[in-house]
Amino acid sequence: MMEKLEEAKLVYGMEEAAWALGVSSTQVRNWIRKGALKAFRVGRRVLIRREILEEFVREMEAGRMTT
């Protein structure tokens, strides 16, 4: 699905994460709400670490994650 996210970027907003994963921001929000995707807040922004997104994709590819 995703080879490697841009190395210079450490965190992604919800819209950026959705684009990188090829899904809607609503889907990303649902995964965060369910605890399937870890995120943190900085002020009003919800951010996701690059490493978390990459691990999330690996887990999805391996079939170890149900969404």
C-alpha positions as CSV (number, residue, x, y, z in Angstrom):
1,M,0.0,0.0,0.0
2,M,2.6,2.5,1.1
3,E,6.3,2.0,0.6
4,K,7.8,4.6,2.9
5,L,6.4,7.9,4.0
6,E,8.4,11.0,3.5
7,E,11.4,10.7,5.9
8,A,11.7,14.4,6.7
9,K,8.1,14.5,8.1
10,L,7.8,13.2,11.7
11,V,4.0,13.6,12.1
12,Y,1.0,13.8,10.0
13,G,-2.4,15.5,10.5
14,M,-5.5,13.5,9.9
15,E,-6.0,14.8,6.4
16,E,-2.4,13.9,5.5
17,A,-2.6,10.5,7.1
18,A,-5.9,9.8,5.2
19,W,-4.3,10.8,1.9
20,A,-1.2,8.6,2.7
21,L,-3.4,5.6,3.6
22,G,-5.8,6.2,0.7
23,V,-8.9,6.5,2.9
24,S,-11.1,9.3,4.1
25,S,-10.3,11.4,7.1
26,T,-13.5,10.0,8.7
27,Q,-12.1,6.5,8.4
28,V,-8.8,7.7,10.1
29,R,-10.9,9.4,12.8
30,N,-12.8,6.1,13.4
31,W,-9.6,4.1,13.6
32,I,-8.3,6.5,16.2
33,R,-11.6,6.5,18.2
34,K,-11.5,2.6,18.2
35,G,-7.9,2.6,19.3
36,A,-6.6,0.9,16.2
37,L,-4.5,3.9,15.2
38,K,-2.6,5.8,17.8
39,A,-2.7,9.6,17.7
40,F,-2.0,12.6,20.0
41,R,-3.2,16.1,20.2
42,V,-1.3,19.3,20.0
43,G,-3.8,22.1,20.7
44,R,-6.7,21.3,18.5
45,R,-4.7,19.3,15.9
46,V,-4.7,15.5,16.0
47,L,-1.3,14.2,14.9
48,I,0.0,10.7,14.0
49,R,3.6,9.8,14.1
50,R,5.1,8.5,10.8
51,E,6.3,5.3,12.4
52,I,2.8,4.6,13.7
53,L,1.3,4.9,10.2
54,E,4.0,2.6,8.8
55,E,3.4,0.0,11.5
56,F,-0.4,0.3,10.9
57,V,0.0,-0.5,7.2
58,R,2.2,-3.5,8.0
59,E,-0.4,-4.8,10.5
60,M,-3.1,-4.3,7.9
61,E,-1.1,-6.1,5.2
62,A,-0.4,-9.0,7.5
63,G,-4.1,-9.3,8.3
64,R,-3.4,-8.9,12.0
65,M,-5.8,-5.9,12.3
66,T,-9.5,-5.8,11.9
67,T,-11.0,-2.4,11.2
